[in-house]
Amino acid sequence: MSGDSLFVTSWGRGPEVVLLHGLGASSRYWESLAAASSGFRATAPDLLGFGRSPSPPDASYDIDCHLAALAPHLPERAVVVAHSTGAILAAALAARQPERVASLLLLGLPAFPDEATARRSIGSLGLLARLTVDGRPSARRLCEAMCRFQPLAAAIAPLVVRDLPASIASDGTRHTWASYSRTLLRVVVEHRASTDLLDALAPATLLHGRQDRTAPVRMVEDLADRSAGSRRRLRLETVDGGHHLAVRQPEVVGAALTRELATGVAP
């Protein structure tokens, strides 16, 4: 990585696959999937403001900003596998730059139907998220304290977040107040991924855990039902599991990716 470009990890050979992580994660989120699947060329960036990518303080961190940062690193045409906030960005990419996307495999998509629902749902997930969506000044103080003592926070994170691998938990501290709060509010809360998905032309599969608390499954079920009556049909696959299928059940995600590649839409 040089200058203001994103940090990008790549591996493998074969059809192009782009992997986009969620809020507070990094490209290391896909390590379990990399170990469980093969037969493709993977490009996995750290999103702007997260992981090992730069965090410009004056960036807007909205949809346009994130897509502009991703643009130099995207292959000509790829299957895009994306999780949570990354899935929102992938849907926007497919709607705005259809030539880039052969198909979509979206994991744990937050398909909030409106801003009020998004704020209620996100506010129940944790202290920092709740304080941020509520607009509390203490959210910034808490986040900046984590940034000030980032090495210590990264070391402690795996002891606190025990349901994720240590590398992923540690990377959850690699952000700034600007990158975290603006991405959460402008991408997850204020933007409607459903509109992008219904406008996009690329085939899309929504792979979702039935016990997902972060992005409740009923919302993607409603979205799939809406698409059934239109020219744009979304394929929904639900499995037992929570929000982090790529980490907890990488073989399930790997099998879904294999099916996407077998359709022949990838180059």
Secondary structure, 3 states (H helix, E strand, C coil): CCCCCCCEEEECCCCEEEEECCCCCCHHHHHHHHHHCCCCEEEEECCCCECCCCCCCCCCCCHHHHHHHHHHHCCCCEEEEEECHHHHHHHHHHHHCHHHEEEEEEECCCCCCCHHHHHHHHHCCCHHHHHHHCCCHHHHHHHHHHHHCHHHHHHHHHHHCCCCCHHHHHHCCCECHHHHHHHHHHHHHCCCHHHHHHHCCCCEEEEEECCCCCCCHHHHHHHHHHHHCCCCCCEEEEECCCCCHHHHCHHHHHHHHHHHHHCCCCC
